[in-house]
Structure formats: structure tokens, C-alpha cells
Amino acid sequence: MVTNPPGYMTAYWQMKKKEVFLSRDNCCSNCRITEGNATLELHHVMNRPRKKVGGLNRIVEAIKYPERVVVLCSKCHTEEHRKK
């Protein structure tokens, strides 16, 4: 079972996440399904050599560099992780 670190539960992170969703039209960037019809999630896009970036570092990176995250529905997010 995958669990999110405590940082993902903070009010500040939730606010920033909503800002990203709004800036991306509240829809999946792959299939374009909207928030009301699916669960949307943020996917971290690594623009550097792949390395494990855990918990709070991922949150800080997403807040500092919003271009490094994309909005995906849970189905597309799962498919994206299967590609790796």
C-alpha cells in the first residue's frame, strides 16, 4: 500500500495543488477528463537524471517548479508509472 507523507496533507500543499489544477483547467493533461468525472492527481516530471526524490522534497520541488508537475487522472497516472 502506498501512503503519502504528512507533507501532502498540509493545508499549504492542498492550496498549491488546487492552484495547479486551476491553471491546468481542472482536467487530465492526457485524456482531458475533468475533475468532476475522475480523481485528479499531480505527477512529478523529472527534468534531470532520474533519482529518488522523497516526501517533502517532492512537495518543495512541485511548489518551486510548477512546470515539473502535470495533472493526470488516476488511470493515466497509473499508466504513466507503468511506463518506467
Beta strands, then each sheet from edge to edge (+ up, - down):
strand 1: 40-44
strand 2: 69-73
sheet 1: 1+ 2-
end
